Amino acid sequence: MMIKKIASYVLIAVVLVVTLISILAVWDIINVENVMRKVLTSMFILFIAAVVTLFIFAVIIKDGNTNNDRTN
C-alpha cells in the first residue's frame, strides 16, 4: 500500500511540474520548444517503466503467492 501512495505523490508532482512549465510557456517566460519534447519523452519513459513494473507485480509476484497458497 505504501508503494501506491508514493507513486501517487510522484505522479502528482510530475503533473504539477508539467502544468507550471505549460503556464510559463503560455506567458512566453520560457522557450518550450525543446523542453516540452523532453518532458513528453521523459513521461513516456516513466509510463513504460510503470507498465513493466505492474507486469512484474501482477504476473510474477502474484503467481508466487498463489503457488504458496495452494500448498498450504
ZAMARGU-4260 file (C-alpha; in steps of 0.2 Angstrom, whole numbers, plus 5000, padded with zeros to 4 digits):
<rodrens>
0) 5000/5000/5000 | 5014/5012/5004 | 5021/5010/4986 | 5004/5016/4979 | 5005/5031/4990
5) 5022/5035/4985 | 5018/5033/4966 | 5003/5044/4968 | 5013/5058/4976 | 5026/5056/4962
10) 5013/5057/4948 | 5005/5072/4957 | 5022/5081/4957 | 5025/5077/4939 | 5008/5084/4934
15) 5012/5100/4944 | 5029/5102/4936 | 5022/5100/4918 | 5007/5112/4922 | 5020/5125/4929
20) 5030/5123/4913 | 5015/5125/4902 | 5009/5141/4911 | 5026/5149/4909 | 5026/5144/4891
25) 5009/5152/4888 | 5016/5168/4895 | 5032/5167/4885 | 5043/5167/4900 | 5052/5151/4894
30) 5055/5143/4877 | 5047/5127/4877 | 5051/5120/4860 | 5064/5108/4867 | 5058/5107/4885
35) 5041/5100/4881 | 5048/5087/4869 | 5060/5082/4883 | 5046/5082/4896 | 5035/5071/4885
40) 5049/5059/4881 | 5053/5058/4900 | 5034/5055/4904 | 5034/5041/4890 | 5049/5033/4898
45) 5041/5033/4915 | 5025/5026/4908 | 5034/5011/4900 | 5044/5008/4917 | 5027/5009/4926
50) 5020/4996/4914 | 5034/4984/4916 | 5034/4986/4935 | 5015/4982/4935 | 5018/4967/4924
55) 5031/4961/4936 | 5019/4963/4951 | 5004/4956/4943 | 5012/4941/4935 | 5027/4936/4944
60) 5024/4941/4962 | 5005/4936/4960 | 5010/4919/4954 | 5022/4916/4968 | 5009/4920/4981
65) 4996/4909/4973 | 5008/4894/4972 | 5011/4896/4991 | 4993/4897/4995 | 4989/4881/4986
70) 5002/4871/4995 | 4996/4877/5012
</rodrens>
